[in-house]
Amino acid sequence: MFLHIIQATPIGDFRVDVTFNDGKHGIADLSEVVQRGVFAQLSNHEEFAKLYVDTELETIVWPNGADLAPEFVYFQAFKNDPSLAEQFKAWGYTH
């Protein structure tokens, strides 16, 4: 099954309340993401809050064209869940 984001709401401090198509729901902390590259434009709280779920890409995007892979957002939301450690390792994510 491919992972998709079906709902996302910014909740402050660069965190996103997010729901995935596998039924999991969590809070993704993206505060480190907005510190670099194309995402630095989103370090302004107002700009960050403009995120939305693109129904074609099935992930969160911003009006400036930035987007994040659903797997990365999933990792940010659930990186402390030991039951997902092997999946994250397979995706190349570690913390």
PyMOL commands that set and color helices and strands:
alter all, ss='L'
color gray80, all
select helices_A, chain A and resi 33-35+37-43+45-48+70-78+82-91
alter helices_A, ss='H'
color red, helices_A
select strands_A, chain A and resi 5-12+15-20+25-29+52-54+59-61
alter strands_A, ss='S'
color yellow, strands_A
deselect
rebuild
show_as cartoon
